[in-house]
Amino acid sequence: MVVEVLMVIGVLALPVPALVLGSRRLLHRSGRNTNERSERMELALLVLGRLIGLVLLATLSGITLLSCIGGLIKGVDVPSLVYVFFVADLLVATLVVLTIGRLVRPPRRRRASPGRR
């Protein structure tokens, strides 16, 4: 019973905020010009990858929360696959936070000087 409560707290602590943060920045552009076909294709693949990650995160979080809360209410043990889903959920949430969820932009590289004058 304690493990299920800790799993619910763990899902509400990291994956749910990662899902909210990732869904806000789903269509975030990198600041590049998308006039060329290759750059538009790159942006489309990037958005598709982000979308797949967020759907996976939402699915794993939903299954884990539903199983744990249902197990707590009914008083039964959760299946062992729920523990695997919980760990996978934490890993995908960490991936989303580290890739999509950056709040600050990385510092821009300074242009190289043309040489000594």
N, C-alpha and C positions, 0 to 999 in steps of 0.2 A: 504494500500500500504506500509506503514511504517513497519507493522508487517511482511509482506512477506520479505522485505529487511532484517529485523533483523533475520528472520528465516534462510535465505540464509547465512548470516554472521555467525550465530550460528552453522550451519552445517559445514561450511568451517573452523570454528575455532576449534571444538573439534572432531566430528566424523570422518572427513576425515583424520586428522593426526593420530587418533587412529586406523583407518583402515590400514594405511601405516605401523605404528609401529607394529600392531598385525600381519600383513601378513609377516613381516620380521622375527618375532620370532615364527612363527607357528610351526615349527618342532624343536624348541629349546628343548634340553634335560636337564634333571635336574641333570645330572652327575652321575646317578646311573647305575649300571651294568645291562644290559638287557638280560642276558643269560637265566634267568629263564622265564618260560612261563607266570607266573602271572605278572611279571614286564613288559614283552612285552605287555600283554593285558592291563595293566594299562596305559602304554604309548600310545597305540592305542586309548583307550577311552579318554585320555587327548587331543590328537591331534584332535579327532573327535569332542569333545566339543568345542575346540578352533575354528575349522572350521565352525561349526554351528553358533557360535557367530559372526564370521566375515561375513558369508553369510547374516545373519540377519541384521548386521550393514550396509553392502553394499546395501541391498535391501531397508531398511528404509531411508538411506541417498539418494539413487537414486530417490525414490518416492517423498520425501520431496523437493529435489532440482528441479526435473522436474515439480512438481505442482506449486511451488512458482515462478520459473522463467517463466513458461508458463502463470501463472496468471498475472505476471507483464507485460509480452509482450502483451497479449490479453486485459488486463485491466479488468479482472473479478476477483471476489472473489474466494478464494480457498475453497474447501469443508472443513467442520469442522473436518473430520477424519484426515486431514493433520496435524492439531495441535496435535492430539493424536500421530500420527506417529513421529512428531518432538520431543515430550517429550520422547517417547519410544526410539528414536534414541539417545538422550542425555544420557538416563539411560544405554543403552547398550554400548555406547562409554565409559562412566565412568567405567563400569564393565570391559571392555577390557583393558583400561589403568591401572586399579588397579590390574588386574590379569596377563595378558599377557605382558603388556608393561613396566614392571619394567626394568629399565636400570641397576640398581645395584643389585648385589646379596645380599641376606640377610646375616648378619654375621654368621659365623659358630659357633656352640656351642663348647665350650671348653670341652675337655674330663675331666671327673671327676677324681680326684686323687684317688688312691686306699686307701687312708687313711693316717693318720699320721704315720710317721716312727720313 
